């Protein structure tokens, strides 16, 4: 059978398991960051350089002491221009014998006159310390031996060579010492061992009599570097284990709830079940918890919208059947009668029902498009005073026969105040409310045959909300209808007005107001005796921040 999983579902299936894509990414980021840090520490070039400098300074101090002794004891006096070879050799051997330092002495002509490797018979014998029979490289040392060739080599060092016939010209530091300047040079032996050499001028009475060169193979420096790197590798091993465990823990705390939320979203998309429960991670108090709450709210809104669509579709079918049934009955009666008066009445019925169908279909279309229109509309600050004044002026200019008077009252604290919303949709709200008030207003006010009815619009501000009331002088709203008047297709009108109103106007008004985070309620105006004097519709909308008392020009 073909695989009917969506690409997203397939991707999530591949991403599940202990090594999901998210787990691998978290692990890679943490391990690479740790590896870069440890790699930088393993380089240890500055540490090595400091050890070389310390060793060179120690040689420099030793050399200055020996050079001072040679200048005093191995020269014949103030007029001497060269060193006495025999006392110089004897003194050089005695001063360097306790150490493993190699000393060479060149006269002021650059000729080698003493070398401790020749003065000490065992100087050429290399002592080799053998490890214990049962010792050998452990795992960490073996790992280090694999990593060491990959580490940066540090700054390049020249190769040290022993020439058969040595002279000062073979060693730049010796040449510098014969010129009266001490110097240090670091080299490397063919096997990579650091070789440190310092040269100090031998002087007497400010005359340079020769050059003393002290050198040593600093194997202990490489051993110290190796020991430090092994210690770092031990710490790295522990840190790596902790990093891997923490990465898995972090990935599990992120990936697992995300997978559960994704699976729930798949079930919602597939429509399996009446209502799919979204996993609740609100107690986490983090972004995953916020995502869970947002998905729950979105799913609830989706199911509410689905229920509303189903209810709306049923209401539309019911409302369309009424005029269609009336038209069908009229057509059938038309075919059975030849009476001109009866046919005229049937034609009027058909015409009324056709107009009712036309208006019903138009308002159904408007209601079905309303959400999409509100989502597309750009929202901006709107000064309600200006909008209401423009509407009242428009209605007053029409001044049709039988229409009421229109009055707008703006309280001082609401003057110039604004709301954030769609001007077109909010204008539709107040036009519908005013049209509704006009349709229920009597041709003349009760008890005043010559007086016109009144539609009063009032704008005020209460607790950060802009409150607009639309009052009329009509019969009011039956108490039992106050809770249902905003339902779709519900209407409370005299019989003669049936067919001219679909019952969707106030439902659209409530939908727009709630889409602007506001509320709308209907009530009746009462006089002192408790008699209904008309209906009142109250719209509350959040005032825009900063939309205080400024008044537009």
N, C-alpha and C positions, 0 to 999 in steps of 0.2 A: 504494500500500500504506500502511496506517496506520503511524504512527511508534510503534515499540514501546520507545523509550528511556524509562528511568525519569526522573522529574522531576529527581533528583539528577544523572543523567548529562547531561540537557539543560542544566542549570545549569552544569556543568563545561565542556560544549562551548561555551556562550556565553562562559565566562570565559577560554578559551584565547586565545592570540595576544599580540602585544606590548602591547596595551592591555587586559589582563584587568582584572577588577574589583579584584583586589588591587593591581595596578600603578597603576590610577587612584587608589585610596585612598592609597597611599603617596605618589604624586606630589602629590596634592591636599594632604595634610597638610604635606609639606615645603615646597611652594611657598607655601601660605597662611601658614605660620609665617614664611617668609622675607619674604613680602609685608607682613605686619603689622609686622615689624621695620623694614623699609626705609621703610614708610609713616610709622612713628613718627619715624624719623630725618629723613625729608624734611620733616616738620613744622617743625623747626628754630626754633620760636618762642622758646625760651630763648636760642639763639644770636643771633637777631635782637635780642631785648631787650637782651642784653649789649652789642651794637654801638651800639644807640641810647643806652644809658646812658653808654658811653665817649664818644660824640660830644657828649652833653649836658654831661658833665663837662669836656670840652675847651672847649666854648662858655662854661661857667660860669667857668672859669679866665680865659679871654680877656676875658669881660665884667667880671670883678672888676678886672682890670688897667685896662681902659678906664674903668670907673666911677670908680676911684680917681684916674686922671689928670683926668677931667672935674671931679671934686669940687675938685681943687686949682687947675686952670687956668681953669675956666669959671665961677668965682664971684668976687664982688667982695670978699669978706672974711668975718670972723666974723659980721657982722650980716646977711649975705646970706640971702634967703629964696627966691631963684630963680636959675636958671642964666642966664649971659650967652649970648645966642643966637649971635652971630657967632663968638666964640672956640670955643664948643661945636661948632658945625658944622665949623669948620676942623679942630679937633682930632679929631673923629669921623671925618672923611674921611681924614686922614692915618694914623690908627691902623688903619682897616679896609681901606684901599685894597689892600694886598698880598694879602688873602684874598678869597674869594668870599662872605664872610659879609655878610648884610644887617643893618644897624644902624639902629634907630629910637630917638629920644630924646624923651621926654615931660617937660614941666615939672611942677612940683608941683600944677598945676591940671588936669593930664591932657591938655593940649593938645600935639599933635605939633609940635616945633620943628626936628627934623632927621630926614632919611631918606636913607640912602646911595644908594638907587635914584634919587633926584632929584639928589644931589650928583655922582654919577658918570655922565657922559653915555652911556657904553656899558653901563650896568648893565642896561638893558632889552633889550640885544641878546643873544639866546640863541645860544650856540655849539653847533653841531651837528657831531659827528664822524661823517662818512660812512664806512661800511665799504669795504674794497677792492672794486674792481669784480667780482672773481671770487669773493668770499666770500659765503656765504649760510648759512642754517641747515642744519646737518648732520642726520643721522638722530636723533642723541641729543637735539639741541635741539628738533627737531620733536616727538619723543616727550614732551619736557618741556613743550612748549607745550600738548600734549593733556592732560597730567596735572595741570598747575598749577591749572586751574579746579576740579579735584576735591579739592585739598588744603584743609585747614582754613584759614580766613582769619586765625586768631589773634584777639587781643582787638580789639574795635572801636575805631576812632580817629575823632575828630571831623573834620569837613571844614574845611580852612583857606580863609578868604576875605579878599581885600583890599578894604576899604571905601573909597569915594571920599573921604570926609572922615574920616580916622582920628583916634581919640582913645583914651585909655587905657581908657575904659569898654568898648571893643570887645574887649579882650584881658584875660582874668582874671589872667594872669601879671603884666601891667603894673599892674593895680589892686593886686595883692599887693605888688609892688615899691614902689609909692608908700606902702604901709603899712609899709614897712621890712623886708619878707621876700622873699628870693630864691625863685624857683620855676621849674619846667620844665614844658612842655606839648608832647606829641607829637600832631601832626595829620597829615592826608593831603591832598594836593592833588587836584583833580578827576580827574587821570589815575592816582591811586594812589601817587604818589611820597611817601615819608615827609618830613614838614616838622617840624623840631625848633626849638623856640623857648624861650629862657631870658630871664628878666627879673631885673635886679639894681638895687637902689636906689642912686642917686647921692647921696652924703652929704658933708657938711662940718661938722665940729664937732658930730657926732651929729644934724644936721638933715638931713631928706630933702629934697633940692633937685629931684629928678626921678627918672625911671625909664628905664633903658637896656634895650632889648629887642634881643637878637641872635637871628637865625633863619637857618636853612640848609635847603636841599632836599637830603636825604641820598640821592641816587641811587646812590651807591657802596654803600650798605647793601644795597639790592635786588640790585645787581650781584654783591656778595659772596655773598648768599644763593643767587642763581641759579648762581654758579660752584660753590658747595658742593653744591648739589642735582645739578648735572650730574656732578660727581665721584662722588657717591653712586650715581647711576644707572649710571655706568660699572662701579663695583664690583658693583652689583646685577646687571648683565648677566652679568658673569663668574660671580658666585655662583649665579645662576639656571641657567646652563649646567651648572656643576658639580653643582648640586642635582638637575637633571633626569637627568644621566648616572648619578649615584649612586642616584637613586630607581629607575631602570631596572635598574641592577645589583642593588640590594637586592631588588627585586621578582622578578628572575630567579632569584636564589639562594634565594628563599622559594617563589615560585609554581611554578616548574618542578618541583622535587622533590615538592611537595605534589600537583601534577597527576599525576605518575608514581605516587605512592602511591595516589591516588584511583582511577586507572585499574586498578592491580593489585587494589585492593579490589573494583572492579566485576567483574573477571574471576573473582575468588574467589567473589563472590556469584552470578555466572552459572554457575559450576561447569564452566567450559571448561578441560579438561585435568585430569590426575590431581592434580598439585600445582603451584600457581601460585607462582612465585618473587616475593617482595617485594623491590623495589629496596633495596640496602644503602647507607645513608648514615651508618653508624656512625662513619666517620672524620671527619665534620664536627665532632663533639664539641659539638653545640648541641642546641636543642629539636627541630630537624628530624631529627637523628641519633637522639635519644631516641625520637621518634615512629616512625622506621623500625624500631628495635630492638623497640619494643613491638608494632608490627604484625607483625613477623616471629614474635615469641614467640606472639602471639595466633593467627596463622595456623597455626603448628606445633601449638599446642594444639588448634585446631579440627580439623586433619587427623588428629591422634592420636585425638581424640574420635570422629571419623567412622569411623576404622579400628576403634576399640573397639566402636562401635555395630554395625558390620557383623559383627565377630567374635561379639559378644554375640547378635545375631539368629540367626547360624548355629548357635551353641551351644544357644540356646533351642529352635530347631527340632529339633535333634538330640535334646536331652534330652526334649522332649515326645513325640517319635516312639516312644521306647523303651517307656514305660508304655502309650501308645495301641496300639502293636503287640501288647503283651502282653494288653491288654484285648480287642482284636479276636480274637486267637488263642483266648483263653478263651471268648469268646462263640461263636465258630465251633465249638469243641469241645463246648460246652454243648449246642448244637443237635444234635450227632451222637451224644451218649451219653444213655442212660437210667439209668446207674448212679448211685444216690444218693450214694455215697462220692466218686465222681469229680466229681459236680456240686458237692458240698460243698467239695472242694479247689479247684475252679474259682472258686467264689464267694469263697473266701478270697483267691485270687490277684487277682480283680477288686477286692475291697475294699482290698487292699494297694496296688494300682496307683492306685486312685482317691484313697486318702490321699496317695500319693506325688505324684500330679498336683496335688492341692489344696495341699500344702506347697510344691511346686515353683512353682506359679503365685503363691502368696503371696510367696515369697522373690524371685521374678523381679520382681514388682511393687515390692517394697521396694527392690531393687537399682536399678531404673529410676528410682525417685523420689529416690534418695539424694542425687544432686548438687543437685537443686532444693531439697531440704530443707536441705542444708548451706548453700546460698546464702542461704536465708531466715532461718536460725537466728541469733539474737542471740548474739554471743560475749562472754564475760565471764570474769574470773579464777575458776578452779575449784580448790579445795584437794583434791588427789588423795587425801590421807590420809583425809579425811572421806568422799569418794565410795567408796573401796575398803572402808572400815570398814562403811559402810552396806550395801554389797553382801554382804560376808562375814556380817554379822549376819543378813541376810535369808535367805541359804542355810542358815545354821546353825539358824535358827528352824524351817525346814521339816523338817529332819532325817528325810528319807525313808529307807525301808529300802534297804540296799545302797549308800547314798551314802557318799562319803569324808568325812573330817574336813576342816575349813577353818581355815587359820591365816594371819594377816596379820602381817607383820614390817615395821616402818618404821624405817629407819636415821635416826639423829639429824639428819644434815644435810638430810634430806628432810622432816622434820616441819614441817607448816604450809606447805610450798611449794605454789605454784599454777601452773597452766597456763592460757592463754587459749584458750577454745574453747566448744563447745556441750556443755552438761551432758548433754543427752539422747543425743547421738551418742556421746560418750565413755563414758557409762554402757552403751550398747549394745555398745561394743567389749569392755569387761571382762566383761559378762554372757555374750557369745558365747564368750570365751576360757574362762571358768569352766565354762560348759555343755559346751564341747568337752572340757575336762579331766575333767568328771564322766562324760561318755559313754565315755571311754577308761579310766577308773579301774576296776580289778577290784573285785568285791564285797568281797574281803579281800586284804590285802597279801600278796605272794608270800612263802612261807615262814613266814607268821604267820597261820594259819587264823582265829584269833580277833581279829586286829587289823584295824582299818579302814584303807583306803587314805588317803592324804593329798593334799590340794590346797593347795599353799603359794603365797601371794602375797607378794612382797617389793617394797618401794618404797625406792629409793635415789636419790642425786643424783651425776651424773658430768659434769664439763665443761659446766655450764650446762644439762644435760638431766636431766629426771626419768625414771628407768629403772624400769619395772615388769616383773617377771617372774612368770609363772604356771607352776608346776611340777605335774606329776601323777606318779602311780605306774603309769602305763599301759605299754603295750609300746613306746612311742616311735614315731618316724617313720622309715620306711625311708630309707636314705641317698639313694637315687635319687629319692625324693619330696620331699626338703627344698627343692629349688628350684621345685617345682610345686605345693606344697600350698596356695598362695594364689591359684592360678588358678581361674577360674570353672568350676563343675561338676566340679572334680577332687576325689575323695575316696579316702581309704585307710581302709576299715573292714572288719570281719569280715562274711562273707556274710550272717549273720543280721540285720545292721543295714541291708541294702540296702532302699531305699524309705523309710526314716525320715529320711534326710538328703539335701539337694539338692546339696551341694557348693558352696553360695554363701555360707555363713556366714563362712569365713575370707577370702574375696574381699571381702565387705562390710567386714570388720574392716580389711583393708589400705587400702581406699578411704577409710575415715573417718580412719585414722591419717595417711595421706599428705595428706589434705585439711587436717590440722592441722599440716602441716610436720614430721611425725614419721616414724619408720621402725618396722617390725616384722619380726622374723626368728624362724625356728623352728630348734631344735637338740635334741639328745638329751643327757640327763644320764647320765654314766658313773660307775661305781664304780672302785675301785682296780684291778680286774682288766680294765677295759675293757668290762665288760658294761653294756648299756643298762638304766638304772633308771627311765626315764620320759622324757616330752617336756618341753621348756621353750620358752615363747613369751616373747620380750623386746620390750617396747614402749618406744620412746624418744620423748619429747615435749619441746619447748622449754619451759624454766621461764620463768614470767612475770617481767619485770623488777620488782624490789622485792618479789617473793614469797619472801622469805628464810625465816627460821626462826620466823616468828610462828605460833603455834598457836591455832586457833579454840577459843572457849570451848565 
